[in-house]
Amino acid sequence: MSNMNYHVFESSEQVVQALAKSLKEYSELGRPVHISLSGGSTPSQLFAYLSGSEFALSIQWQNLHFWWGDERCVAPDNEQSNYGQAKALLFDHISIPAENIHRIRGEDFAAMEAIRFAEEMMTVIPEKDGTPEFDWILLGMGTDGHTASLFPGQTNYETTEVAAIAAHPETRQLRVTQTAHLLANAKRITYLVLGASKASVIKEIADNAPAAQTYPAANVSSTAGTTEWFLDSEAAKELAQGEK
């Protein structure tokens, strides 16, 4: 990770504030901006913060288009739905055009939804080198080094498809996910990694340890744009002082 752009924050609140400021700046570009969201606790904190602060009114939501990096194959009212989480915490509380929200339809047949979602991205998002080019992609990372629904030992780094079906390695729950190929085409990728449970994985990635070579989060980065890591102090605690 020594050749990567990463930032250590004292708290998750500081991470959320930095993300909110970026969203506001993107909304002021005066054009459609395509942003891919992740699930998890940090995005949920971001959504709650946005809806309960001055950002709810100051962000020009009509310019922002929201997509998802992956989605569990559940209905939108299921508590495991990434879209459902964002809707309840943010979208129900702001003024944003319905057509700016591009959810993955987790309740539909996974194989067909992966095709439909891919077609929507190809149609709506401006392309670069024949692949949709997101302005900003937010990604999390699991303790196994997975990101989106790209899991160790299951991720196809060679495919040129932009959406795929994945199964959680333990529960076998089906998901629809963006591919490594699509993620790498983004202008900006921000990994959000918080908490002590991720510290050892962050250390392995920083040290280019052999185990890290199997982690999708260590292998997926923007080809021509920016890749950055937002860490809180707990996630960064095993890094050498000079690395922080």
C-alpha atoms as one frame of an Amber mdcrd trajectory, in Angstrom:
protein
   0.000   0.000   0.000   3.031   2.266   0.068   2.300   3.262  -3.510  -1.364
   3.945  -2.768  -3.119   7.061  -1.622  -4.572   6.560   1.846  -5.730   8.744
   4.705  -6.121   7.993   8.398  -8.976   9.649  10.286  -9.403   9.656  14.034
 -13.047   8.621  13.846 -15.757   7.380  11.524 -17.463  10.769  11.955 -14.500
  12.457  10.283 -14.632   9.943   7.434 -18.327  10.642   6.902 -17.781  14.399
   6.890 -15.061  14.089   4.240 -17.341  11.963   2.071 -20.213  14.432   2.433
 -17.985  17.311   1.291 -16.955  15.321  -1.776 -20.596  14.643  -2.653 -21.364
  18.360  -2.451 -18.411  19.182  -4.690 -19.483  16.599  -7.248 -23.023  17.966
  -7.236 -21.711  21.399  -8.188 -20.027  20.245 -11.401 -23.178  21.074 -13.353
 -23.434  17.714 -15.122 -24.664  14.206 -14.348 -22.232  12.559 -11.923 -22.311
   8.776 -11.553 -21.521   7.415  -8.089 -21.511   3.779  -6.984 -22.357   3.085
  -3.344 -21.549   0.161  -1.089 -23.472  -1.382   1.760 -22.237  -1.579   5.315
 -22.027   0.502   8.457 -19.957   3.399   7.090 -22.308   4.203   4.190 -25.251
   3.952   6.601 -23.561   6.541   8.824 -23.016   8.709   5.759 -26.663   8.458
   4.683 -27.932   9.349   8.155 -25.504  12.266   8.395 -26.497  13.652   4.984
 -30.226  13.494   5.665 -29.885  15.171   9.075 -27.507  17.985   8.162 -27.358
  21.072   5.988 -26.074  18.858   3.177 -29.631  17.588   2.659 -30.525  20.977
   1.210 -27.167  22.273  -0.063 -26.247  19.291  -2.258 -27.648  19.583  -5.786
 -29.116  16.103  -5.817 -30.504  16.442  -9.332 -26.935  16.161 -10.665 -26.054
  12.974  -8.807 -26.854   9.480 -10.066 -26.528   6.656  -7.547 -25.711   3.044
  -8.348 -24.602   0.083  -6.219 -21.437  -1.990  -6.340 -23.369  -5.086  -5.381
 -26.680  -6.225  -3.981 -27.913  -9.310  -2.191 -30.684 -11.159  -3.986 -33.389
 -10.000  -1.608 -36.384  -7.671  -1.913 -35.799  -3.939  -1.343 -37.732  -4.043
   1.948 -35.456  -6.778   3.313 -33.121  -5.580   6.077 -30.142  -6.976   4.102
 -30.870  -4.837   1.040 -28.179  -2.224   0.344 -30.691  -0.160  -1.615 -33.288
  -0.467   1.138 -30.778   0.848   3.661 -30.008   3.895   1.511 -33.682   4.547
   0.805 -34.711   4.486   4.465 -31.792   6.593   5.706 -31.350   9.043   2.833
 -33.526   8.943  -0.270 -36.805   9.163   1.642 -35.576  12.405   3.208 -34.188
  14.393   0.270 -35.435  15.759  -3.022 -33.854  13.609  -5.734 -35.377  12.568
  -9.061 -36.467   8.926  -9.059 -34.633   8.355 -12.339 -31.330   9.230 -10.615
 -31.523   6.108  -8.438 -30.323   3.019 -10.290 -30.838   0.108  -7.959 -30.020
  -3.537  -8.531 -33.317  -5.440  -8.418 -32.410  -8.045  -5.867 -35.866  -9.558
  -5.921 -35.561 -10.572  -9.586 -33.929 -13.678 -11.062 -30.197 -13.113 -10.573
 -29.008 -14.111 -14.046 -31.518 -11.862 -15.763 -30.889  -8.986 -13.365 -27.136
  -9.103 -13.971 -27.837  -8.697 -17.690 -30.366  -5.898 -17.145 -28.111  -4.026
 -14.710 -25.177  -4.272 -17.114 -27.308  -2.931 -19.957 -28.497  -0.004 -17.836
 -24.937   0.941 -16.912 -23.818   0.662 -20.537 -26.717   2.836 -21.679 -26.671
   5.574 -19.037 -23.049   6.028 -17.960 -20.527   7.652 -20.319 -17.966   5.109
 -21.464 -14.219   5.018 -21.724 -12.586   2.327 -23.848 -15.977   0.669 -24.265
 -16.702   0.367 -20.527 -18.852   2.618 -18.304 -16.662   5.123 -16.457 -17.933
   5.959 -12.986 -16.970   9.305 -11.510 -16.653   7.846  -8.021 -16.956   4.346
  -6.582 -17.188   3.750  -2.829 -16.070   0.300  -1.736 -15.844  -1.507   1.568
 -13.601  -4.407   2.491 -14.363  -7.569   4.457 -12.044  -9.273   6.902 -11.349
 -11.813   4.121 -10.216  -9.043   1.777 -13.325  -9.127  -0.402 -14.840  -5.986
  -1.889 -18.270  -5.516  -3.497 -19.194  -9.194  -3.972 -15.789 -10.105  -5.346
 -14.470 -12.865  -3.091 -11.014 -14.465  -2.786 -10.687 -17.442  -5.099 -13.875
 -16.550  -6.973 -13.033 -13.277  -8.712 -12.554 -13.247 -12.472 -10.046 -10.486
 -13.211  -9.963 -11.255 -16.932 -13.623 -10.849 -17.858 -14.711  -7.772 -19.792
 -18.278  -8.080 -18.504 -19.465  -5.260 -16.243 -21.849  -7.210 -13.978 -21.834
 -10.771 -12.683 -23.459 -13.174 -10.237 -21.575 -14.121  -7.082 -22.268 -16.395
  -4.129 -21.105 -15.693  -0.600 -18.481 -18.365   0.129 -20.046 -19.359   3.465
 -23.786 -18.729   3.208 -23.974 -19.286  -0.582 -26.359 -16.344  -0.747 -26.552
 -15.038  -4.321 -25.590 -11.471  -5.159 -25.347  -9.341  -8.285 -22.067  -7.442
  -8.397 -20.063  -5.057 -10.499 -16.944  -6.739 -11.891 -13.275  -5.983 -11.274
 -13.082  -4.827 -14.903 -15.791  -2.229 -14.385 -14.421  -1.022 -11.043 -10.950
  -0.498 -12.506 -12.361   1.854 -15.148 -13.580   4.393 -12.562 -12.096   7.869
 -12.290 -11.913   7.519  -8.510 -12.171   4.587  -6.103 -12.426   5.167  -2.356
 -12.074   2.201  -0.022 -13.749   2.755   3.355 -12.138   0.516   5.962 -12.955
   1.050   9.618 -12.443  -0.900  12.813  -9.808  -3.050  14.504 -11.098  -6.226
  12.834  -9.677  -4.973   9.516  -6.280  -3.898  10.879  -4.389  -7.104  10.107
  -5.698  -7.208   6.540  -4.701  -3.580   6.003  -1.230  -4.436   7.320  -0.918
  -7.364   4.905  -1.912  -5.165   1.979   0.512  -2.445   3.082   3.345  -4.978
   3.290   2.436  -6.710   0.015   2.280  -9.918   2.039   1.720 -13.177   0.108
  -1.772 -13.570   1.581  -2.746 -10.151   0.250  -2.259 -11.344  -3.320  -5.520
 -13.289  -2.952  -7.511 -10.295  -1.701  -9.723  -8.650  -4.327  -9.423  -5.381
  -2.383  -5.657  -5.517  -2.927  -6.062  -6.219  -6.636  -8.854  -3.859  -7.667
  -7.767  -0.284  -8.273  -8.442   2.455 -10.789  -6.348   1.879 -13.911  -6.021
   5.528 -14.920  -7.611   7.414 -12.038  -7.288   7.716  -8.269  -7.450   4.901
  -5.719  -7.547   5.975  -2.091  -8.054   4.318   1.258  -9.980   6.054   4.049
  -9.035   4.380   7.340  -9.937   5.172  10.908  -7.272   4.946  13.602  -8.351
   1.428  14.590  -8.049   0.031  11.061  -4.645   1.715  10.686  -3.260   0.733
  14.088  -0.890  -1.961  12.792   0.705   0.283  10.192   4.179   1.596  10.921
   4.200   5.192  12.114   5.990   6.355   8.999   3.264   4.873   6.785   0.471
   6.895   8.351
